[in-house]
């Protein structure tokens, strides 16, 4: 457990001494929003104005955009087993080299991904919360140039997996082309080619039970294959025909810090930046099942991931409801006071670092039909939330000035 027992009283003192609250109304707040004097907000090194999203237009960017389309169709682990809901790793792949990481595919799979010309892909892992009765589910979907290459890739991946001695085949009912093997009937890995895609499922159950393990794999494939069929296969050279910033949603999101000298951004570069479908964003959420219900009820139809994450809802009332859902404290989380001058903002100190962006403090800002969430990795030696609050203030100003 990290940061448990951190005094919210001391944090409140820090917040109260950062900046005074002015009485001037600015930003054209909607009914239900507390008036805010934008000019008085302390934004630090963070840009308080809307900025265009202008990435480096490159082959890696095009492939990442394709990967986020795949992510929107990736099955969520809770759909297979509601107990498997703790996020481990989430990655998008734009090359064979990126596919090979410590927490994704080991190096032995790189040659097959190179030989078969991997284009893009996604990888999400989750586990349950029981050490004594561990479950896991990893789902990856990889895109190759042709169906022929995807079939070859599935065979190659399976052969590499079975280079380990002692593995045996597990048949999956209804999926005779699924190449599935296990060493102990506790964990199993399955590869199946479907169109230009290879679906990889890595499942684990608490005790050896081949039938139960096969059923987890079967259920996952029964959900994932129809989702892939919904995905339009767009040639990579046509990906940019669609707007990269639909409706200017990324323009409303906080950009990265302008000063990188303190390495203050709690994420690695811009590889997870982009405009996402809500179903893709769910993979980043702490509790995706609850988040999906909140998204549906709030009418979330578009999400921007940048320095902050912006959710577009149906209306202001829906935005406040979504804010409450996103800022719901779990057992050992702590609620933080709002930033100075922003009484409608809600903030949390999390028990543990988020595995995707490595943050442990977060604030949710509401303006009109938008909810924006900002993050900060509070150092273990510090009790100052100034950086987090500056992010929240800048994000509020951006939303207000986007109208």
C-alpha positions in Angstrom: 0.0 0.0 0.0 1.3 3.4 -0.9 0.8 6.8 0.9 -1.8 5.4 3.3 -2.2 7.8 6.2 -1.2 10.9 4.3 -2.8 13.8 6.1 -5.5 15.4 4.1 -5.5 18.1 6.7 -2.0 19.1 5.6 -3.0 18.9 2.0 -5.9 21.2 2.7 -3.5 23.7 4.3 -1.3 23.5 1.3 -4.2 24.2 -1.0 -5.6 27.0 1.0 -2.3 28.9 0.8 -1.8 28.5 -3.0 -4.1 31.3 -4.3 -7.0 33.4 -3.1 -10.5 33.0 -4.4 -11.7 36.0 -6.4 -15.3 37.0 -6.8 -15.3 38.0 -10.5 -17.4 35.7 -12.6 -15.8 34.5 -15.9 -16.0 31.7 -18.3 -19.7 31.8 -18.9 -20.5 29.0 -16.4 -23.7 27.0 -17.0 -26.5 26.8 -14.5 -25.4 24.6 -11.7 -21.7 25.5 -12.0 -20.2 27.7 -9.4 -18.8 30.9 -10.9 -15.1 31.0 -11.3 -12.6 33.8 -11.9 -10.4 32.2 -14.5 -7.8 35.0 -14.3 -7.1 34.2 -10.6 -6.4 30.5 -11.1 -2.9 29.3 -10.5 -1.9 27.2 -13.5 1.9 27.1 -13.1 3.7 25.8 -16.2 0.5 24.4 -17.7 -1.1 26.1 -20.7 -4.5 27.6 -19.7 -5.7 28.1 -23.3 -7.0 25.6 -25.9 -4.3 24.3 -28.1 -4.4 22.5 -31.4 -3.4 18.8 -31.3 -0.6 18.7 -33.9 1.2 15.4 -33.7 4.1 14.2 -35.9 2.3 12.8 -38.9 4.2 9.6 -39.4 3.8 5.9 -40.0 3.9 5.1 -36.2 1.1 7.6 -35.7 -1.0 6.0 -38.4 -0.5 2.6 -36.9 -1.4 3.8 -33.4 -4.6 5.3 -34.7 -5.4 1.9 -36.2 -4.5 0.2 -32.9 -7.0 2.5 -31.1 -9.7 1.4 -33.5 -8.9 -2.2 -32.6 -8.9 -1.3 -28.9 -12.5 -0.1 -29.2 -13.5 -3.6 -30.2 -11.4 -5.5 -27.6 -13.4 -7.6 -25.2 -13.3 -6.5 -21.6 -12.2 -9.1 -19.0 -15.3 -8.5 -16.9 -17.4 -9.7 -19.7 -15.8 -13.1 -19.4 -15.4 -13.1 -15.6 -16.6 -10.2 -13.5 -13.9 -11.0 -10.9 -11.1 -10.2 -13.3 -11.1 -6.5 -13.1 -7.7 -5.2 -11.9 -5.7 -3.6 -14.7 -2.2 -4.9 -15.3 -0.9 -3.8 -18.6 -2.4 -1.9 -21.5 -0.4 -1.3 -24.7 -0.8 -0.3 -28.3 1.6 -1.7 -30.9 2.8 0.2 -34.0 5.7 -2.1 -34.8 7.2 -5.5 -33.9 9.8 -3.7 -31.7 7.0 -2.1 -29.6 5.2 -5.4 -29.3 8.2 -6.9 -27.4 8.2 -5.5 -23.9 8.8 -6.7 -20.4 5.0 -6.8 -19.6 3.7 -7.9 -23.0 5.3 -10.4 -25.4 8.8 -11.8 -24.6 11.6 -11.5 -27.1 11.2 -14.9 -28.6 8.1 -13.7 -30.4 9.8 -10.8 -32.2 11.0 -12.8 -35.2 7.6 -14.1 -36.1 6.1 -10.6 -35.8 8.8 -9.2 -38.1 8.6 -12.0 -40.6 4.8 -11.7 -40.9 5.0 -7.9 -41.0 2.9 -6.9 -38.0 1.1 -3.6 -38.7 -0.6 -2.7 -35.4 -2.1 -4.3 -32.3 -3.3 -4.0 -28.7 -2.7 -5.9 -25.5 -4.6 -5.7 -22.2 -4.1 -7.8 -19.1 -6.2 -7.9 -16.0 -6.2 -10.1 -12.9 -8.6 -10.7 -9.9 -7.8 -9.3 -6.4 -7.1 -12.7 -4.7 -3.5 -13.9 -4.3 -4.7 -17.3 -3.0 -7.2 -17.8 -5.9 -5.5 -16.1 -8.8 -7.2 -15.6 -12.1 -5.9 -13.7 -15.1 -7.0 -12.9 -18.6 -4.8 -11.3 -21.3 -6.3 -10.5 -24.7 -4.3 -9.2 -27.6 -5.4 -8.6 -31.2 -2.7 -8.1 -33.8 -3.2 -6.9 -37.4 -1.1 -8.3 -40.3 -1.2 -7.2 -44.0 -3.1 -10.2 -45.3 -5.1 -13.2 -44.1 -2.3 -15.5 -45.3 0.2 -13.7 -43.1 -2.1 -13.8 -40.1 -2.6 -17.5 -40.5 1.2 -18.0 -40.7 1.7 -15.7 -37.7 -0.7 -17.7 -35.6 1.1 -21.0 -36.5 4.5 -19.4 -35.8 3.5 -17.9 -32.5 2.1 -21.3 -31.4 5.2 -23.1 -32.4 7.4 -20.7 -30.5 5.1 -21.2 -27.4 5.5 -24.9 -27.7 9.2 -24.8 -27.8 8.9 -25.1 -24.1 9.0 -28.8 -23.1 6.0 -30.4 -21.4 3.2 -28.4 -23.0 0.1 -30.2 -24.4 -2.8 -29.3 -26.7 -6.1 -28.1 -25.3 -9.1 -28.4 -27.7 -11.5 -25.4 -27.7 -15.1 -26.5 -28.4 -16.4 -24.7 -31.5 -13.0 -23.3 -32.5 -11.0 -26.1 -34.2 -8.5 -23.6 -35.7 -7.6 -22.2 -32.3 -4.0 -23.2 -31.5 -4.1 -23.7 -27.8 -1.6 -25.2 -25.3 -0.9 -25.5 -21.6 1.9 -26.9 -19.4 -0.2 -27.3 -16.2 -3.9 -26.8 -17.0 -3.7 -23.7 -14.8 -2.7 -21.3 -17.6 -3.1 -21.7 -21.3 -2.2 -19.6 -24.4 -4.3 -19.7 -27.5 -3.7 -18.1 -31.0 -6.4 -18.0 -33.7 -6.2 -16.2 -37.0 -9.4 -14.4 -38.1 -9.2 -12.4 -41.3 -6.0 -10.3 -41.2 -6.0 -10.5 -37.4 -4.5 -12.9 -34.9 -6.3 -13.1 -31.5 -4.2 -14.2 -28.6 -5.8 -15.2 -25.3 -3.7 -16.0 -22.2 -5.9 -17.3 -19.4 -5.2 -18.5 -15.9 -7.4 -20.1 -13.2 -6.6 -21.0 -9.6 -6.4 -24.8 -9.8 -5.6 -27.3 -12.6 -8.8 -27.9 -14.5 -8.5 -28.4 -18.3 -12.2 -28.2 -18.9 -12.6 -25.0 -16.9 -9.6 -23.4 -18.5 -10.8 -24.3 -22.0 -14.2 -22.8 -21.2 -12.6 -19.4 -20.3 -10.8 -19.5 -23.6 -14.0 -20.5 -25.5 -16.0 -17.8 -23.9 -13.4 -15.1 -24.7 -13.2 -16.2 -28.3 -17.0 -16.3 -28.6 -17.1 -12.6 -27.6 -14.0 -11.4 -29.3 -14.5 -12.8 -32.8 -17.8 -11.1 -33.4 -16.4 -7.8 -32.2 -13.5 -8.1 -34.7 -16.1 -8.7 -37.5 -17.6 -5.3 -36.6 -14.3 -3.6 -37.3 -14.0 -2.1 -40.8 -10.6 -3.0 -42.3 -9.3 0.3 -43.5 -6.0 0.4 -45.5 -3.4 2.2 -43.5 -2.9 4.8 -46.2 -6.5 5.8 -45.7 -6.5 6.1 -41.9 -5.8 9.8 -42.0 -8.9 10.4 -44.2 -10.8 10.5 -40.9 -10.3 13.5 -38.7 -7.5 13.1 -36.2 -9.3 15.5 -33.8 -13.1 14.9 -34.3 -15.1 17.9 -33.1 -12.0 19.5 -31.6 -12.2 17.2 -28.6 -8.4 17.0 -28.2 -8.2 20.8 -28.4 -10.2 20.9 -25.1 -7.7 18.6 -23.3 -4.8 19.7 -21.3 -1.6 19.4 -23.3 1.6 18.0 -21.7 3.6 20.3 -19.4 5.5 23.0 -21.2 8.5 22.5 -18.9 9.8 18.9 -19.0 12.8 19.7 -16.7 11.0 18.2 -13.7 9.6 15.3 -15.7 6.3 16.2 -14.1 3.9 14.5 -16.6 2.8 11.1 -15.1 2.9 9.3 -18.5 5.4 8.2 -21.1 5.4 10.5 -24.0 2.4 10.8 -26.3 1.8 7.2 -27.3 -1.6 7.1 -25.6 -2.8 10.5 -27.0 -5.7 10.5 -29.3 -9.5 10.7 -29.7 -11.0 7.4 -28.6 -14.4 5.7 -28.7 -15.8 5.3 -25.1 -15.4 1.5 -25.4 -11.6 2.0 -26.0 -11.3 4.4 -23.0 -13.0 1.8 -20.7 -9.8 -0.3 -20.9 -7.9 2.5 -19.0 -10.5 2.8 -16.2 -10.0 1.3 -12.8 -13.4 -0.4 -12.8 -14.5 -0.8 -16.4 -17.8 -2.5 -15.6 -19.0 0.4 -13.4 -17.4 2.9 -15.8 -19.4 1.5 -18.7 -22.6 1.9 -16.8 -21.7 5.5 -16.0 -20.7 6.2 -19.6 -24.0 4.8 -20.8 -26.1 6.8 -18.3 -24.1 10.0 -19.0 -24.3 9.6 -22.8 -20.5 9.6 -23.2 -19.9 9.5 -27.0 -16.3 10.7 -27.4 -13.1 10.8 -25.3 -9.8 12.6 -25.7 -6.6 11.4 -24.2 -3.9 14.0 -23.9 -2.2 15.6 -20.9 -5.8 15.3 -19.4 -8.6 13.0 -20.4 -11.8 14.7 -21.6 -15.2 12.9 -21.7 -18.0 14.4 -23.7 -21.4 13.8 -22.1 -25.0 14.5 -22.9 -25.4 17.7 -20.8 -24.2 19.4 -17.6 -26.3 17.2 -15.3 -24.8 14.1 -17.0 -21.3 15.6 -16.5 -21.8 15.9 -12.8 -23.1 12.4 -12.6 -20.0 11.1 -14.5 -17.7 13.1 -12.3 -19.2 11.4 -9.2 -18.7 8.0 -10.8 -15.1 8.6 -11.9 -14.2 10.1 -8.5 -15.8 7.4 -6.4 -13.3 6.5 -3.7 -12.3 2.9 -3.3 -11.6 1.3 0.1 -8.2 2.9 0.8 -8.4 6.0 -1.4 -8.6 9.4 0.2 -10.7 12.3 -0.9 -8.7 15.5 -1.3 -10.0 19.1 -1.0 -10.8 20.9 -4.2 -8.2 23.2 -5.8 -8.4 26.9 -4.7 -11.1 28.8 -6.6 -12.6 25.6 -8.1 -15.2 24.3 -5.6 -16.9 22.0 -8.1 -13.7 20.0 -8.8 -13.3 16.7 -7.0 -10.0 15.1 -6.3 -8.6 11.8 -5.0 -5.4 10.3 -3.6 -5.3 6.7 -4.7 -4.0 3.9 -2.6 -1.7 2.7 -5.5 -0.2 4.0 -8.6 -2.2 3.6 -11.8 -0.5 0.9 -13.9 -1.2 2.7 -17.2 -0.1 6.3 -16.4 1.7 5.9 -13.1 -0.3 8.5 -11.2 -1.7 8.4 -7.7 -3.6 11.6 -7.5 -6.4 12.8 -9.8 -9.0 15.6 -10.1 -12.1 15.7 -12.2 -13.2 19.0 -13.7 -16.7 19.8 -15.0 -17.7 22.4 -17.6 -20.9 22.1 -19.6 -21.1 18.7 -21.3 -17.4 18.0 -20.6 -15.7 16.2 -17.8 -11.9 16.4 -17.8 -9.6 14.3 -15.6 -6.1 15.3 -14.8 -3.4 13.3 -13.0 -0.2 13.7 -11.0 2.2 11.3 -9.4 2.7 12.6 -5.9 6.2 11.7 -4.7 6.4 9.6 -1.6 8.4 12.4 0.1 5.9 15.2 -0.6 2.5 16.3 0.7 2.1 19.1 -1.8 -0.7 18.8 -4.3 0.2 22.1 -6.0 1.2 20.4 -9.3 -2.1 18.5 -9.4 -4.1 21.6 -8.6 -2.3 23.6 -11.3 -3.2 21.0 -13.8 -6.9 21.1 -12.8 -6.9 24.9 -12.9 -5.4 24.9 -16.4 -7.8 22.3 -17.6 -10.8 24.2 -16.3 -9.6 27.4 -18.0 -9.1 25.4 -21.3 -12.7 24.1 -21.2 -14.1 27.5 -20.3 -12.2 29.2 -23.1 -13.2 26.6 -25.6 -16.8 27.7 -25.6 
